[in-house]
């Protein structure tokens, strides 16, 4: 169990840093990075500056965004130290202490997943209603359906994500927890299910103004209350997921 979970942790860290490296080294030119007072980040090229009024940025997807100066915390470049960007997020969260949590956007995340353990491979679909509380954090409810050779599972869960403050290809970390209801094939009265949780890392890439492509790798644990002895190692999974976010 320890080595199994350890391998998953290594895989997740590798994906995270490879994705981050790809973003920061995509070309040799530094982009402008505007840090906002609410914790958000806008990355692109500054094309117009009206001192005391607003800043106009052409983002990486070609859109022009006008940002009032009173909403800007700092202006830097993509060559900035990662710790500097992380500290911006920490400072923004500290400033929000005592401020009610608000939802700034809602996304629908539809996914296809393959889960594999020592004895069982399962394929499933799931969906999450993602509530963005700022540009870097989201929470939301989700549900899915998994099929494997012994039966089916209906997971119901909550999910939280932290998106690293980069644009273009954006790495993120996630955690989810919930409960699964299950059915064994051909065994009436042998229903099974139980608590379920998972952790992992992924990346998302904006394909258009309304569509993002996602990929995730993680570790999941499924507690089973009644199960076939052949499923003794079934609760431990490595999961690989692709999805679309609207």
VOGU-3710 file (C-alpha; in Angstrom, 3 decimals, decimal comma):
1> xxxxxxxxxx> 0,000/0,000/0,000  2,766/2,434/0,992  4,819/1,868/-2,146  1,666/1,931/-4,295  0,604/5,347/-2,967  4,197/6,542/-3,150  4,432/5,781/-6,852  1,223/7,730/-7,464  2,601/10,734/-5,567  5,738/10,672/-7,714
11> xxxxxxxxxx> 3,660/10,489/-10,925  1,491/13,443/-9,815  4,511/15,607/-8,942  6,198/14,785/-12,265  3,077/15,762/-14,249  2,755/18,999/-12,287  6,334/20,144/-12,829  6,546/19,021/-16,454  3,392/21,021/-17,202  4,711/24,060/-15,355
21> xxxxxxxxxx> 8,042/23,842/-17,175  6,243/23,650/-20,509  4,349/26,836/-19,709  7,342/28,841/-18,521  9,701/27,712/-21,296  7,301/27,735/-24,256  9,389/30,525/-25,830  12,221/32,787/-24,827  10,072/35,913/-24,555  8,686/37,039/-21,221
31> xxxxxxxxxx> 4,987/37,964/-21,116  3,512/40,696/-18,953  1,758/39,399/-15,834  -0,798/41,594/-14,045  -1,518/40,539/-10,455  -4,983/41,587/-9,293  -6,076/42,627/-5,811  -8,632/39,766/-5,687  -5,936/37,130/-6,227  -6,478/36,765/-9,977
41> xxxxxxxxxx> -3,802/36,928/-12,652  -3,954/38,241/-16,240  -1,130/37,230/-18,581  -0,370/38,598/-22,052  1,007/41,838/-23,506  0,319/45,340/-22,208  -0,724/47,319/-25,275  -2,075/50,494/-23,651  -1,623/52,251/-20,325  -3,812/55,121/-19,092
51> xxxxxxxxxx> -2,177/56,171/-15,835  -4,625/56,328/-12,963  -7,425/54,886/-15,093  -6,876/51,529/-16,754  -4,484/49,084/-18,334  -5,238/47,258/-21,593  -3,764/43,755/-21,980  -3,893/41,492/-25,024  -4,195/38,016/-23,472  -2,609/34,810/-24,787
61> xxxxxxxxxx> -5,807/33,884/-26,646  -5,870/37,257/-28,452  -8,548/39,027/-26,389  -8,134/42,597/-25,162  -8,886/43,089/-21,455  -9,269/46,474/-19,743  -8,207/46,450/-16,081  -8,893/49,443/-13,770  -5,734/50,534/-11,936  -7,445/50,248/-8,538
71> xxxxxxxxxx> -7,871/46,510/-9,212  -4,134/45,975/-9,872  -1,811/44,772/-7,131  1,401/44,439/-9,143  2,717/44,270/-12,713  5,535/41,803/-13,431  6,624/39,357/-16,148  6,459/35,590/-16,714  10,160/35,485/-15,766  9,119/36,357/-12,212
81> xxxxxxxxxx> 10,119/33,973/-9,458  7,440/31,320/-8,769  7,609/32,123/-5,041  6,659/35,731/-5,851  3,494/34,609/-7,654  2,650/32,151/-4,880  3,090/34,873/-2,244  0,626/37,027/-4,169  -2,008/34,311/-3,783  -1,237/33,916/-0,063
91> xxxxxxxxxx> -1,441/37,677/0,543  -4,739/37,885/-1,343  -6,240/35,088/0,759  -5,095/36,770/3,982  -6,737/40,009/2,874  -9,988/38,104/2,320  -10,183/36,847/5,927  -13,644/37,646/7,218  -14,956/38,362/3,691  -17,911/36,103/2,721
101> xxxxxxxxxx> -17,110/33,421/0,117  -18,508/34,389/-3,280  -18,836/32,470/-6,544  -17,445/34,372/-9,541  -18,148/31,706/-12,209  -19,641/28,249/-12,726  -18,227/25,539/-15,002  -19,490/22,087/-15,991  -16,657/19,516/-16,089  -17,440/16,246/-17,970
111> xxxxxxxxxx> -14,821/13,448/-17,776  -13,862/9,958/-18,944  -11,687/7,926/-16,550  -9,759/4,659/-16,537  -8,955/3,285/-13,073  -6,621/0,356/-12,581  -5,488/-1,679/-9,559  -3,841/-5,071/-9,082  -6,939/-7,125/-9,961  -9,469/-4,797/-11,549
121> xxxxxxxxxx> -9,598/-2,172/-14,287  -12,671/0,066/-14,332  -13,927/2,605/-16,865  -16,204/5,438/-15,882  -17,792/8,788/-16,585  -18,327/11,656/-14,165  -19,402/15,259/-13,999  -18,735/18,120/-11,599  -20,478/21,477/-11,190  -17,400/23,618/-10,536
131> xxxxxxxxxx> -17,949/26,813/-8,509  -15,016/29,225/-8,857  -14,499/31,320/-5,711  -11,632/33,157/-7,409  -9,380/32,432/-10,377  -7,330/29,885/-8,405  -9,831/27,929/-6,270  -12,970/25,951/-7,025  -15,320/23,664/-5,112  -18,325/21,708/-6,273
141> xxxxxxxxxx> -20,502/18,577/-6,153  -20,116/15,683/-8,577  -21,417/12,223/-9,490  -20,411/9,435/-11,848  -20,717/5,830/-12,984  -17,989/3,139/-13,032  -18,123/-0,268/-14,728  -15,771/-3,190/-14,080  -15,925/-6,957/-14,566  -17,450/-7,586/-11,131
151> xxxxxxxxxx> -20,153/-4,909/-11,128  -20,926/-1,195/-11,086  -20,357/1,801/-8,826  -22,260/5,069/-8,460  -19,933/7,609/-6,765  -21,311/10,835/-5,267  -18,659/13,275/-4,080  -17,426/16,817/-3,483  -14,282/18,155/-5,167  -11,887/21,017/-4,477
161> xxxxxxxxxx> -9,196/22,301/-6,865  -6,274/24,709/-6,611  -5,110/26,153/-9,960  -1,539/27,391/-10,158  -1,251/31,053/-11,216  -0,144/30,506/-14,823  -1,912/30,870/-18,153  -2,034/28,853/-21,403  -1,404/25,343/-19,984  -2,503/25,591/-16,337
171> xxxxxxxxxx> -1,484/22,933/-13,774  -3,811/22,181/-10,856  -4,104/19,994/-7,760  -7,346/18,352/-6,686  -8,909/16,397/-3,854  -12,304/14,721/-3,677  -14,283/12,769/-1,096  -17,682/11,088/-1,044  -19,559/7,793/-1,035  -20,147/5,082/-3,642
181> xxxxxxxxxx> -23,166/2,809/-4,052  -22,344/-0,458/-5,822  -23,847/-3,597/-7,338  -22,198/-6,984/-7,920  -23,046/-8,717/-11,196  -25,178/-11,817/-10,756  -25,097/-11,717/-6,948  -28,477/-10,606/-5,639  -28,196/-9,131/-2,145  -24,456/-8,621/-2,414
191> xxxxxxxxxx> -24,563/-4,906/-2,955  -21,380/-3,120/-1,905  -20,098/0,409/-1,521  -18,582/2,794/0,965  -16,492/5,896/1,523  -14,353/7,049/-1,372  -11,611/9,663/-1,693  -8,903/10,670/-4,123  -6,044/13,095/-4,712  -4,074/14,010/-7,803
201> xxxxxxxxxx> -2,778/16,595/-10,242  -3,668/17,698/-13,737  -3,434/20,349/-16,417  -6,024/22,306/-18,375  -5,679/24,039/-21,745  -8,098/26,637/-23,076  -9,298/25,627/-26,560  -11,741/28,531/-27,019  -13,458/31,240/-24,996  -15,968/28,674/-23,654
211> xxxxxxxxxx> -14,101/25,334/-23,767  -11,151/23,860/-21,864  -9,452/20,461/-22,321  -8,302/18,726/-19,107  -6,078/15,766/-18,198  -5,567/14,299/-14,713  -3,569/11,563/-12,962  -4,366/10,515/-9,407  -4,744/7,971/-6,632  -8,149/6,829/-5,345
221> xxxxxxxxxx> -9,285/4,743/-2,393  -12,665/2,976/-2,305  -13,802/1,354/0,927  -16,080/-1,636/0,300  -18,556/-2,958/2,863  -19,405/-6,220/1,046  -17,287/-7,662/-1,735  -16,056/-10,780/-3,481  -12,719/-12,075/-2,041  -11,235/-11,670/-5,526
231> xxxxxxxxxx> -11,544/-7,912/-5,032  -9,148/-7,823/-2,083  -6,938/-5,193/-3,746  -9,730/-3,470/-5,692  -10,011/-0,413/-3,390  -6,600/0,989/-4,468  -6,567/2,651/-7,899  -4,372/4,722/-10,137  -6,705/6,847/-12,268  -6,123/8,581/-15,603
241> xxxxxx> -8,761/11,078/-16,781  -9,475/13,286/-19,762  -12,287/15,813/-19,804  -13,948/18,892/-21,238  -14,899/21,943/-19,198  -17,621/24,344/-20,317
//
